[in-house]
Amino acid sequence: ISRNLPENAIVMGDAGAHMLWLNCYLHLTKNQRYQNPGSFGPMASHVNGSIGVKCANPDKTVICGCGDGAYLMAGFELLTAVQYDIPVIWVIFNNGEFNVIKKFLINLFGEHAFMQFKNPDYVKYAEACGAQGWRVEKLEEFEPVFKKALSLGKPALIDVAVESEVYPPFSLAKV
């Protein structure tokens, strides 16, 4: 994401494991901004909040990095973005689970329950909403897709497959 961000970009990192990955690996220049909900921020607040940020900053590129769990809670706002032609790009980190909550439960109780879920086909969902959507399975596929999304100037969704058993570089060992 970093090397292709426009100079004026705002990246919204929703709550979840993807936020931790963004915190570690998103490198911004002087005029770029990154916003996350903090340690106890609600999931999905940036999925829809990205639309408001774009409306308040029409001259800036807005990208929302969100987990599949967060997107399932508020992804219907893609319809709003399409209806009002609000060009936000959603990058969904798709691992089919509530990753940080799962890790927390395993560390605290030695087990977890109900943390995995089945996702819809996000590309078909984006198309049904009138937006462009892509599925990325391999790292080398991401950059060209991200460049296409940036060039559209319209609402877009990138569904990125990520490994569920790879955790961001942080520790929940001491809760």
C-alpha positions in Angstrom: 0.0 0.0 0.0 2.7 2.5 1.1 4.6 2.8 -2.1 1.5 3.5 -4.2 -0.3 5.9 -1.9 -0.9 9.3 -3.4 0.8 12.2 -1.6 -2.4 13.4 0.0 -3.9 10.0 1.0 -5.7 9.2 4.2 -5.7 5.6 5.3 -8.3 4.5 7.8 -7.4 1.3 9.7 -10.4 -0.3 11.3 -10.2 -2.3 14.5 -8.7 -5.7 14.3 -5.5 -7.6 13.3 -5.3 -5.7 10.0 -4.9 -2.5 12.1 -1.9 -4.0 13.8 -0.4 -5.0 10.5 -1.0 -1.4 9.2 0.5 0.1 12.3 3.7 -1.9 11.7 4.1 -1.8 8.0 2.4 1.3 6.6 5.0 4.0 5.9 3.7 7.4 5.2 5.2 10.6 3.9 4.7 14.1 5.4 1.3 14.8 3.8 -0.3 11.4 4.2 -2.4 10.5 7.2 -3.3 7.3 9.1 -6.3 7.1 11.5 -7.2 4.0 13.6 -9.8 3.6 16.3 -7.2 3.0 19.0 -7.0 0.2 21.5 -10.7 0.0 22.4 -12.3 1.5 19.3 -15.3 -0.2 17.9 -15.1 -2.6 14.9 -16.5 -1.3 11.7 -16.4 2.4 12.7 -13.9 3.2 9.9 -15.7 1.0 7.3 -18.5 3.6 7.1 -16.5 6.5 8.7 -14.3 6.5 5.6 -17.2 7.9 3.6 -17.5 10.8 6.0 -13.7 11.4 5.9 -13.9 11.5 2.1 -16.8 13.9 2.1 -14.9 16.2 4.5 -11.7 15.9 2.3 -12.9 15.6 -1.3 -9.4 16.4 -2.6 -7.8 13.5 -0.8 -7.6 9.8 -1.6 -9.3 7.7 1.2 -8.5 4.1 1.7 -10.1 1.9 4.4 -8.1 -1.1 5.6 -10.6 -3.4 7.4 -11.0 -7.0 8.4 -13.6 -9.2 6.9 -15.4 -9.3 10.3 -15.6 -5.5 10.4 -16.7 -5.3 6.8 -19.5 -7.7 7.4 -20.8 -5.4 10.1 -21.0 -2.2 7.9 -20.1 -3.1 4.3 -23.5 -2.2 3.1 -22.3 1.4 3.1 -20.7 0.6 -0.3 -24.2 1.2 -1.7 -24.1 4.7 -0.3 -20.7 5.3 -1.8 -21.9 4.2 -5.2 -25.2 6.1 -5.0 -23.4 9.4 -4.2 -20.2 8.7 -6.2 -17.9 8.8 -3.1 -14.6 7.3 -4.2 -13.4 5.3 -1.2 -11.2 2.2 -1.6 -11.9 -0.6 0.9 -9.1 -3.2 1.3 -10.5 -6.2 3.1 -8.1 -8.4 5.0 -9.9 -11.6 4.6 -9.0 -14.4 7.0 -12.5 -15.7 7.8 -12.2 -15.1 11.5 -12.1 -12.5 14.3 -8.3 -13.0 14.6 -7.3 -10.8 17.5 -10.3 -11.9 19.6 -9.5 -15.5 18.8 -5.8 -15.0 19.9 -7.0 -13.2 23.1 -9.3 -16.1 24.0 -6.7 -18.7 23.3 -4.1 -16.9 25.5 -6.6 -16.2 28.3 -8.6 -19.5 28.3 -6.6 -21.9 26.2 -9.4 -22.2 23.7 -11.9 -20.2 21.5 -15.3 -20.7 20.1 -17.3 -19.1 17.3 -14.5 -17.0 15.9 -14.5 -18.4 12.3 -17.2 -17.4 9.8 -18.0 -17.9 6.1 -17.6 -14.8 3.9 -19.7 -13.9 0.9 -18.0 -13.4 -2.5 -17.0 -9.8 -2.0 -16.2 -9.3 -5.7 -19.8 -10.2 -6.6 -21.1 -8.1 -3.8 -19.1 -5.1 -5.0 -20.4 -5.6 -8.5 -24.0 -6.0 -7.3 -23.6 -2.6 -5.5 -22.3 -1.1 -8.8 -18.7 -0.9 -7.7 -15.5 -2.5 -9.0 -14.2 -5.4 -7.0 -11.1 -7.6 -7.1 -9.9 -10.7 -5.2 -6.2 -11.0 -4.4 -4.8 -14.4 -3.5 -1.1 -13.7 -3.7 1.1 -10.8 -2.6 2.4 -10.1 -6.1 -1.2 -9.6 -7.3 -2.0 -6.8 -4.9 0.1 -3.9 -6.3 -1.4 -3.9 -9.9 -4.9 -4.3 -8.4 -4.4 -1.4 -6.0 -3.1 0.8 -8.8 -6.2 0.0 -10.8 -8.4 0.9 -7.8 -6.6 4.2 -7.3 -7.0 5.1 -11.0 -10.7 4.6 -11.0 -11.8 7.6 -9.0 -14.8 5.6 -7.9 -15.8 3.4 -5.0 -13.8 0.1 -5.1 -13.2 -3.0 -3.0 -10.2 -5.2 -2.9 -10.7 -8.6 -1.1 -7.3 -9.8 0.0 -6.8 -13.4 1.2 -4.6 -13.5 4.3 -3.5 -16.4 6.4 -5.5 -16.8 9.6 -2.7 -18.4 11.6 -0.2 -15.7 11.0 -0.5 -13.1 13.7 0.7 -9.5 13.7 3.9 -8.7 15.5 2.4 -8.1 19.0 1.8 -10.1 22.1 -1.4 -10.7 24.1 0.5 -12.9 26.5 0.1 -10.4 29.3 -3.5 -9.3 29.4 
